[in-house]
Amino acid sequence: MKRKENISSKDKVLSLATEQDTLTGAERENENQPESQKIFLLDDGTLKPFSPDDYTPATLYQVVESYSVECRLVRPEDPTNLVFEGKKPSKRTVPIIVTKTGDTLLLESWESLDSNPKQLADALEVIGATPVKQVFVLRRKEE
C-alpha cells in the first residue's frame, strides 16, 4: 500500500495558480470562448465553410450533430435501412455528407439518405445541420 500524501488547501491553490501562469494568452482566450460553430454556405452546388464575420443573404447550414460512417455486414433477413448508434438525428436537420476527398454533399432529408445508402460508400462522416439565415439585431442604446 502507498501512503496518501496530505496536501493542504494552500498548496492546492498555489499549484493551480502556477498552472494558470504557464498558459499562454491564446490558450486563455480559447479556454474562455465557446467552441466555434461550424457553418456552411451552399455556393454553386457545393458547400463551403463560412465565416460568421462575413455576410450573405443565402441560407446557411449550422452543424448540430456529427456521425462517423462504418460499414457492417448483416444477415439478409435483417432490415437494410441505416442503423444509428445512439440517438437518431432530428427531423429538423438535413444531412451533409463529407467524403474522404473532403467534398461535401447536401441532401434534402434523412429519408433520401436512407433510400440511397450507396452515397455513404465514400463518406468519411455525415453531419446533421439546421438551415439558418443571418439577421442583424439593432438594440436601442441606453442613455
Stockholm file with secondary structure:
# STOCKHOLM 1.0

chainA/1-143         MKRKENISSKDKVLSLATEQDTLTGAERENENQPESQKIFLLDDGTLKPFSPDDYTPATLYQVVESYSVECRLVRPEDPTNLVFEGKKPSKRTVPIIVTKTGDTLLLESWESLDSNPKQLADALEVIGATPVKQVFVLRRKEE
#=GR chainA/1-143 SS CCCCCCCCHHHHHHHHHHHHHHSCHHHHHHHHSCCCCCEEEEETTEEEECCTTSCCSSCEEEEEEEEECCCCCCCTTSCCSCCCSSSCCCTTSEEEEEETTSCEEECSCHHHHHHCGGGGGGEEEEEEEEEECCCCCCCCCCC
#=GC SS_cons         CCCCCCCCHHHHHHHHHHHHHHSCHHHHHHHHSCCCCCEEEEETTEEEECCTTSCCSSCEEEEEEEEECCCCCCCTTSCCSCCCSSSCCCTTSEEEEEETTSCEEECSCHHHHHHCGGGGGGEEEEEEEEEECCCCCCCCCCC
//
